[in-house]
Amino acid sequence: MTPLRLITIPISHYCEKARWALERAGIEYREERHIQGVHMFMAKRAGGGITTPVLVTPAGSIGQSEDILHWVDERTPPEHRLFPTAGSQRDQVLAISRRLDAELGPKGRRHIYVHLLPQRELLLAFNNEGVPRWEDRLLRHGFAMLSPVVKRRLAITPGIEVSDEHDIWRELDWVAELLSDGRPYLAGERFGAADLTFAALSAAVVSPPDYGIPLPAPEQMPPPTRDFIERARAHPAGAFALSLIERHRRERVA
């Protein structure tokens, strides 16, 4: 049987959502990693749009991380599914997950790119993990030309990091407020899609020690980036994200 194919940018936290869900459910797949820019062509060729992840299945391609989680759930024992079946609780999980996808995900990603694009050697040390050799060479030799493309795609403009950081803290405060009533997870008594989404998308702000690829530790980063990461880790929501990763990233339920 041909294994599933997962088209990714290896550092992408949306791709990490898909990896985590597939691995948790014990579903075998082959990851095909690509650098920024090239990923658009590869995603399109795989039957998706121009973003990753794209999961290529025998029945067709799935091009959104939330849809991949639903696909995985259909193949997971009911007691371990990420999305509840009950209406109101399911709605709550979807609402939390979609807010995080729309707010924390893109703003955390853009903020860390602002910090790391000027750090060429540091970024290349982990960005190209597992990509084809020709793509590694392309990015290394064409970094100066490809960086403006990334900035345009992410709408990086002068000073955007100030508003993004404000919004990141707002989202972390919101998550901490959800947890303030003592609930063990964001939408109930057990780990689910909202928790997986939050933990994966928090990677851009807490740089977890366990991830789909090795990420740099805070002490390897320039002081402004290191300080931001350490403050995010110390935040109650940041600490919760790290605890979710520690407890559940290598969990297998199949």
Rosetta blueprint (number, residue, H / E / L):
1 M L
2 T L
3 P L
4 L E
5 R E
6 L E
7 I E
8 T E
9 I L
10 P L
11 I L
12 S L
13 H H
14 Y H
15 C H
16 E H
17 K H
18 A H
19 R H
20 W H
21 A H
22 L H
23 E H
24 R H
25 A L
26 G L
27 I L
28 E L
29 Y E
30 R E
31 E E
32 E E
33 R E
34 H L
35 I L
36 Q L
37 G L
38 V H
39 H H
40 M H
41 F H
42 M H
43 A H
44 K H
45 R H
46 A L
47 G L
48 G L
49 G L
50 I L
51 T L
52 T L
53 P L
54 V E
55 L E
56 V E
57 T E
58 P L
59 A L
60 G E
61 S E
62 I E
63 G L
64 Q L
65 S H
66 E H
67 D H
68 I H
69 L H
70 H H
71 W H
72 V H
73 D H
74 E L
75 R L
76 T L
77 P L
78 P H
79 E H
80 H H
81 R L
82 L L
83 F L
84 P L
85 T L
86 A L
87 G H
88 S H
89 Q H
90 R H
91 D H
92 Q H
93 V H
94 L H
95 A H
96 I H
97 S H
98 R H
99 R H
100 L H
101 D H
102 A H
103 E L
104 L H
105 G H
106 P H
107 K H
108 G H
109 R H
110 R H
111 H H
112 I H
113 Y H
114 V H
115 H H
116 L H
117 L L
118 P L
119 Q L
120 R H
121 E H
122 L H
123 L H
124 L H
125 A H
126 F H
127 N H
128 N L
129 E L
130 G L
131 V L
132 P L
133 R H
134 W H
135 E H
136 D H
137 R H
138 L H
139 L H
140 R H
141 H H
142 G L
143 F H
144 A H
145 M H
146 L H
147 S H
148 P H
149 V H
150 V H
151 K H
152 R H
153 R H
154 L L
155 A L
156 I L
157 T L
158 P L
159 G L
160 I H
161 E H
162 V H
163 S H
164 D H
165 E H
166 H H
167 D H
168 I H
169 W H
170 R H
171 E H
172 L H
173 D H
174 W H
175 V H
176 A H
177 E H
178 L H
179 L H
180 S L
181 D L
182 G L
183 R L
184 P L
185 Y E
186 L L
187 A L
188 G E
189 E L
190 R L
191 F L
192 G L
193 A H
194 A H
195 D H
196 L H
197 T H
198 F H
199 A H
200 A H
201 L H
202 S L
203 A H
204 A H
205 V H
206 V H
207 S L
208 P L
209 P L
210 D L
211 Y L
212 G L
213 I L
214 P L
215 L L
216 P L
217 A L
218 P H
219 E H
220 Q H
221 M L
222 P L
223 P H
224 P H
225 T H
226 R H
227 D H
228 F H
229 I H
230 E H
231 R H
232 A H
233 R H
234 A H
235 H L
236 P H
237 A H
238 G H
239 A H
240 F H
241 A H
242 L H
243 S H
244 L H
245 I H
246 E H
247 R H
248 H H
249 R L
250 R L
251 E L
252 R L
253 V L
254 A L
